[in-house]
Amino acid sequence: MNFPLHDIVVTGFSAITPAGNGLGPVLELISAGRDALMPVPAEYGVGIDCRWGKATGFKATDFIPPLKARKLDRCSQFAVATAALTLQDAGLDRNTLPPERIGITLGCGFGGVANSAEFLTGYFTGGVEGMSPMLFPNTVSNAPASNVSIEHGLKGPNVTQVQRFCSAELAFMMACRFIMEGRADIMLTGGVDDMTPLMLSGFAATGQLQRYAREFGEGCGMLVLERATHAAGRGAVVKGRTDSISTIGQLLPGRELEGVDLLMADFAPPSTVSLSGTASALPAFMERIVGIPALDTARVIGSSLAMGGTAMAALLASLQPGQPGLHLAASPEGPYYAIRFSGGDPV
């Protein structure tokens, strides 16, 4: 399935990751061949020698008033802070724009797990009286997007997507659809995830620390999308262009190359490719990009179910004006995405 997106542009992007705030630290680590991963502390008892991408330098109160920050789960703190950086990068003055025309679609894999565990622990140890009503609103995966809307005054569409390792890509596609269908003028989109010792214990118990959850990470990456005419009307700098989205649900065994050919049909050779999810482990993908520089953010900051937002933002930040770029994302059993970008206008 292919969706052309010639009139949707990117006017802002940013991220908060284990590398630091903004995309600069991520790109610097990639360029230097280093990473921000660290050993999982032994006291967590996962029983496996592994590393994780923990955003230890993130301080929520640098972006959110302390009393508000205390009410938000860590995933929501990431999202609210990254949204602030992304809106600023896009030069958006929300006081001059109708809030009902600005929305958000966000991919999220494990948002709410930490608060759900604490909420249920209160019940199992203290019964109904032990359940904290302050925790309950943040026990669901759509809490980060909802808290972004509340804190930044966005009253347009608000949707959270959970689609395994392609959660951010599905959110991106839905954001484009909202703009194309006239439901919004501006959409924030991307992905957010956090990481806790409890999750690591679960991954270890299910054998995932030796498979897809190896070197898992946390953080948030967002982009601002809008129609080209709308961006021009407010004098925004175009930092990237969205050309098309292709997606396929499954690669049939023995016919993987045929499926990838359908996914990447009519794509001009990109100057740079970004990889997300399990794309780098898929030979059918990697054979198609031999010799093309690749940005694999997972090797630098860890992987997560919604790290595609950071990967797409890093790709756009690395493209020169007019340069073609390609974002590839995959989940082990599908779906698969190929999103074509090009660099923005000279600054």
C-alpha positions as CSV (number, residue, x, y, z in Angstrom):
1,M,0.0,0.0,0.0
2,N,1.5,3.3,-1.1
3,F,0.4,6.8,0.0
4,P,1.9,9.9,-1.8
5,L,2.4,12.8,0.6
6,H,3.9,15.6,-1.6
7,D,2.2,18.5,0.1
8,I,3.1,17.7,3.8
9,V,6.2,19.2,5.2
10,V,8.2,18.9,8.5
11,T,8.7,22.2,10.2
12,G,10.2,21.0,13.5
13,F,11.7,18.0,15.3
14,S,13.5,17.1,18.5
15,A,14.2,14.3,20.9
16,I,15.1,13.3,24.4
17,T,17.2,10.2,24.6
18,P,19.9,8.5,26.7
19,A,22.4,10.6,24.6
20,G,20.9,13.9,26.0
21,N,18.4,16.5,25.0
22,G,17.9,17.3,21.3
23,L,19.1,15.4,18.2
24,G,22.7,16.8,18.3
25,P,24.0,14.4,20.9
26,V,22.5,11.4,19.0
27,L,24.1,12.4,15.7
28,E,27.4,13.1,17.4
29,L,27.5,9.6,18.9
30,I,26.7,8.1,15.6
31,S,29.4,10.1,13.9
32,A,32.0,9.1,16.5
33,G,31.0,5.4,16.5
34,R,30.1,5.5,20.2
35,D,26.9,4.9,22.1
36,A,25.0,5.9,25.3
37,L,24.3,2.4,26.5
38,M,25.3,1.2,29.9
39,P,25.3,-2.0,31.9
40,V,22.1,-3.0,33.7
41,P,22.9,-2.7,37.4
42,A,23.4,-6.1,39.0
43,E,20.9,-5.4,41.8
44,Y,18.1,-5.6,39.3
45,G,18.7,-9.3,39.2
46,V,18.0,-10.0,35.5
47,G,20.6,-12.7,35.5
48,I,21.9,-11.8,32.1
49,D,24.9,-9.5,31.2
50,C,23.2,-6.9,29.1
51,R,23.0,-3.1,28.6
52,W,20.2,-0.6,28.4
53,G,19.7,2.9,27.1
54,K,18.6,4.9,30.2
55,A,18.1,8.6,30.0
56,T,19.9,9.4,33.2
57,G,20.6,13.0,32.3
58,F,16.9,13.8,31.8
59,K,15.4,16.1,34.5
60,A,11.7,16.6,34.1
61,T,11.7,19.8,36.1
62,D,13.9,21.5,33.5
63,F,10.7,21.5,31.3
64,I,7.8,21.0,33.7
65,P,6.9,22.8,37.0
66,P,7.8,20.5,39.9
67,L,4.2,20.0,41.2
68,K,3.0,19.1,37.7
69,A,6.0,16.8,37.0
70,R,5.2,14.8,40.2
71,K,1.8,14.0,38.8
72,L,3.1,12.6,35.5
73,D,4.6,9.2,34.8
74,R,8.1,9.1,33.3
75,C,6.8,8.4,29.8
76,S,4.5,11.4,30.0
77,Q,7.4,13.5,31.2
78,F,9.4,12.5,28.2
79,A,6.5,13.4,25.9
80,V,5.7,16.7,27.4
81,A,9.3,17.8,27.4
82,T,10.0,16.7,23.9
83,A,6.8,18.3,22.6
84,A,8.1,21.6,24.1
85,L,11.4,21.3,22.3
86,T,9.7,20.3,19.0
87,L,7.1,23.1,19.1
88,Q,9.9,25.6,19.8
89,D,11.9,24.1,16.9
90,A,8.9,24.6,14.6
91,G,8.6,28.3,15.7
92,L,5.0,27.7,16.7
93,D,3.2,30.5,18.6
94,R,0.2,28.7,19.8
95,N,-1.4,32.0,21.0
96,T,-1.9,32.9,17.3
97,L,-3.2,29.5,16.1
98,P,-6.5,27.9,16.8
99,P,-5.8,25.0,19.3
100,E,-8.5,22.8,17.8
101,R,-6.5,22.7,14.6
102,I,-3.4,21.3,16.3
103,G,-3.3,17.6,17.3
104,I,-1.0,14.7,18.2
105,T,-0.6,11.1,17.2
106,L,1.9,9.2,19.3
107,G,3.3,5.7,19.2
108,C,3.9,4.1,22.6
109,G,4.9,0.6,23.6
110,F,5.1,0.4,27.4
111,G,3.7,3.7,28.6
112,G,1.8,3.2,31.9
113,V,3.5,-0.1,32.9
114,A,5.4,1.4,35.8
115,N,2.3,3.2,37.2
116,S,0.1,0.1,36.6
117,A,2.5,-2.0,38.6
118,E,2.5,0.5,41.5
119,F,-1.2,0.9,41.3
120,L,-1.9,-2.8,41.4
121,T,0.8,-3.4,44.1
122,G,-1.2,-1.0,46.3
123,Y,-4.3,-3.1,45.8
124,F,-2.6,-6.5,46.4
125,T,-0.9,-5.2,49.6
126,G,-3.6,-2.9,51.0
127,G,-6.8,-3.7,49.2
128,V,-9.0,-1.0,47.8
129,E,-7.7,1.5,50.3
130,G,-4.2,0.9,49.0
131,M,-5.1,2.1,45.5
132,S,-3.8,5.6,44.7
133,P,-6.2,7.6,42.5
134,M,-3.2,9.8,41.6
135,L,-1.6,6.9,39.8
136,F,-4.6,5.7,37.8
137,P,-4.7,8.3,35.0
138,N,-1.2,7.3,34.0
139,T,-1.7,3.6,33.8
140,V,-2.6,3.6,30.1
141,S,-0.5,4.0,27.0
142,N,-2.4,7.1,25.8
143,A,-1.5,9.1,28.9
144,P,1.7,10.6,27.3
145,A,-0.3,12.0,24.3
146,S,-3.1,13.2,26.5
147,N,-0.7,14.9,28.9
148,V,1.0,16.7,26.0
149,S,-2.4,18.0,24.8
150,I,-3.2,19.2,28.3
151,E,0.1,20.9,29.0
152,H,0.5,22.5,25.6
153,G,-3.1,23.3,24.9
154,L,-3.6,21.1,21.9
155,K,-7.3,20.5,21.2
156,G,-7.1,18.7,17.8
157,P,-7.1,15.0,17.1
158,N,-5.4,12.9,19.8
159,V,-4.6,9.3,19.1
160,T,-2.1,6.8,20.5
161,Q,-0.9,3.8,18.5
162,V,0.6,0.6,19.8
163,Q,1.8,-1.6,16.9
164,R,4.9,-3.3,18.3
165,F,8.2,-1.9,16.9
166,C,6.3,0.1,14.3
167,S,4.2,2.1,16.7
168,A,5.7,5.5,15.7
169,E,5.5,4.8,12.0
170,L,1.7,4.0,12.3
171,A,1.3,7.2,14.3
172,F,3.2,9.2,11.6
173,M,0.9,7.8,8.9
174,M,-2.2,8.7,10.8
175,A,-0.9,12.2,11.4
176,C,-0.5,12.6,7.7
177,R,-4.0,11.3,7.1
178,F,-5.5,13.9,9.5
179,I,-3.8,16.7,7.6
180,M,-4.7,15.3,4.2
181,E,-8.4,14.9,5.3
182,G,-8.5,18.5,6.6
183,R,-9.0,17.4,10.3
184,A,-6.0,19.4,11.4
185,D,-3.5,22.0,10.2
186,I,-0.6,20.9,12.4
187,M,0.2,17.5,13.9
188,L,2.8,16.5,16.4
189,T,3.8,12.9,15.9
190,G,6.5,10.4,16.9
191,G,7.0,7.9,19.6
192,V,7.8,7.6,23.3
193,D,8.8,4.8,25.7
194,D,10.3,4.4,29.1
195,M,12.3,1.6,30.7
196,T,12.0,0.2,34.2
197,P,13.7,-2.7,36.1
198,L,10.3,-4.5,36.2
199,M,10.2,-4.5,32.4
200,L,13.7,-5.9,32.3
201,S,12.7,-8.7,34.7
202,G,9.8,-9.5,32.4
203,F,12.0,-9.5,29.3
204,A,14.5,-11.8,31.1
205,A,11.7,-14.2,32.2
206,T,10.4,-14.5,28.6
207,G,13.9,-14.8,27.0
208,Q,13.6,-11.5,25.3
209,L,16.8,-10.0,26.6
210,Q,18.6,-12.4,24.3
211,R,16.3,-11.5,21.4
212,Y,14.3,-8.4,20.6
213,A,14.6,-6.6,24.0
214,R,18.4,-6.8,24.0
215,E,19.8,-3.3,24.7
216,F,16.4,-1.8,25.1
217,G,16.2,2.0,25.5
218,E,13.9,4.8,26.5
219,G,13.1,8.3,25.3
220,C,11.0,10.3,22.9
221,G,11.3,11.7,19.4
222,M,8.8,14.0,17.7
223,L,8.1,15.8,14.5
224,V,5.8,18.7,13.5
225,L,3.9,18.1,10.3
226,E,1.8,20.5,8.4
227,R,0.5,21.2,4.9
228,A,3.0,23.1,2.8
229,T,0.7,26.0,2.2
230,H,-0.1,26.4,5.9
231,A,3.6,26.4,6.7
232,A,4.2,29.0,4.1
233,G,1.4,31.1,5.4
234,R,2.9,31.4,8.8
235,G,6.4,31.9,7.4
236,A,7.8,28.6,8.8
237,V,11.1,27.1,7.8
238,V,10.6,23.8,6.0
239,K,13.1,21.4,7.6
240,G,12.0,18.3,5.5
241,R,9.4,17.1,3.1
242,T,7.4,13.9,3.3
243,D,7.2,12.2,-0.2
244,S,5.4,8.9,0.4
245,I,4.6,6.1,2.8
246,S,4.6,2.5,1.8
247,T,3.5,-0.3,4.1
248,I,3.0,-4.0,3.9
249,G,1.6,-6.3,6.5
250,Q,3.6,-9.5,6.0
251,L,6.6,-10.8,4.1
252,L,5.7,-14.3,3.0
253,P,8.3,-17.0,3.9
254,G,10.5,-17.6,0.9
255,R,9.2,-14.5,-0.9
256,E,10.7,-11.8,1.4
257,L,12.6,-10.1,-1.4
258,E,9.4,-9.9,-3.5
259,G,7.6,-8.2,-0.6
260,V,10.5,-5.7,-0.1
261,D,10.5,-5.0,-3.8
262,L,6.8,-4.1,-3.6
263,L,7.5,-2.0,-0.5
264,M,10.3,0.0,-2.0
265,A,9.0,0.1,-5.6
266,D,9.7,3.4,-7.5
267,F,12.0,4.7,-4.8
268,A,14.9,6.8,-6.0
269,P,18.2,5.8,-4.4
270,P,18.3,7.6,-1.0
271,S,21.4,9.4,0.2
272,T,20.8,8.1,3.8
273,V,18.7,5.4,5.3
274,S,17.4,5.3,8.9
275,L,16.5,2.0,10.5
276,S,14.1,1.3,13.3
277,G,12.6,-1.7,15.0
278,T,14.0,-5.0,13.6
279,A,14.8,-3.6,10.1
280,S,18.5,-4.0,10.6
281,A,18.1,-7.7,11.3
282,L,16.1,-8.3,8.1
283,P,18.4,-9.5,5.3
284,A,15.8,-8.6,2.6
285,F,16.0,-4.9,3.8
286,M,19.7,-4.8,4.2
287,E,20.4,-6.3,0.8
288,R,18.5,-3.4,-0.8
289,I,20.6,-0.7,0.9
290,V,24.1,-2.0,0.5
291,G,26.5,0.9,0.1
292,I,24.1,3.5,1.4
293,P,25.0,5.3,4.7
294,A,22.6,4.0,7.4
295,L,21.6,5.6,10.7
296,D,20.8,2.9,13.2
297,T,19.8,4.8,16.3
298,A,19.2,1.6,18.2
299,R,23.0,0.9,18.3
300,V,23.5,4.3,20.0
301,I,20.6,4.8,22.4
302,G,18.9,1.4,22.5
303,S,15.8,0.1,20.8
304,S,12.1,0.4,21.9
305,L,8.7,-0.2,20.4
306,A,8.3,3.5,19.6
307,M,11.9,4.6,18.8
308,G,10.9,5.2,15.2
309,G,10.1,8.8,16.1
310,T,13.7,9.5,17.1
311,A,15.0,7.6,14.1
312,M,12.9,9.7,11.6
313,A,13.9,12.9,13.3
314,A,17.6,12.0,13.2
315,L,17.3,11.2,9.5
316,L,15.7,14.6,8.7
317,A,18.4,16.4,10.8
318,S,21.1,14.7,8.8
319,L,19.7,15.4,5.3
320,Q,21.0,18.3,3.3
321,P,18.5,20.5,1.3
322,G,16.8,18.4,-1.3
323,Q,18.6,15.2,-0.4
324,P,16.5,12.1,-0.6
325,G,16.2,10.0,2.6
326,L,14.5,6.7,3.4
327,H,13.2,5.4,6.7
328,L,12.7,1.6,7.1
329,A,11.0,0.0,10.0
330,A,10.0,-3.5,10.8
331,S,8.5,-5.7,13.5
332,P,9.5,-9.4,13.6
333,E,6.2,-10.6,12.2
334,G,5.2,-7.4,10.4
335,P,4.1,-4.8,9.6
336,Y,6.9,-3.1,7.6
337,Y,7.2,0.5,6.6
338,A,9.2,2.5,4.1
339,I,8.8,6.3,4.5
340,R,10.5,8.6,1.9
341,F,11.7,12.0,3.0
342,S,13.8,14.8,1.4
343,G,15.8,17.5,3.0
344,G,14.2,20.9,3.7
345,D,15.0,24.3,2.4
346,P,18.4,26.0,2.9
347,V,18.5,28.1,6.1
